[in-house]
Amino acid sequence: MFAALGDENRLAIVASLCAQGPLSITRLAAGSSVTRQAVTKHLNVLEGAGLVRGIRRGRERIWELEPQELEVAHRYLDQIAQRWDAALGRLKKFVEEN
């Protein structure tokens, strides 16, 4: 999941879907230097990671986020943040005492 989100183009696609809701490949590529073919490849990676899903509507696919997978990522990052906060707190205490 994090490997899929590590690419700035895929992260931009996720951000667009968060901000605008379900979109077609054409709408996702609009105003970007990324081609529709490249957007399709990025969406396939995101779909493989369980972060988005495509729904066929007529001749095109509309892509939307899988919010439960993003929630899993959010919880994981919260756990990491808490561990870092605790570690930095211990370091601060050590530095102040010595």
C-alpha angles and dihedrals in degrees: 000000000000092000088056091050092045093080113087093219092053091045089052090051091052090048091051092050090048093051101038106024124227114003140178122242089253092056092045091053095044114112092009133105088228115101123232088248091055091046088053091053091048091048090052090054091048090047090051088054090051094244099116139018133203123224119197113233110177109305097345138060121235114210125213137172124262096225096190091062091049088050089055089053091047093052091048092051090048089055091050091048091052091051091050091048090052093047092049090048091054091048092050091050091049093050093047092049095048 
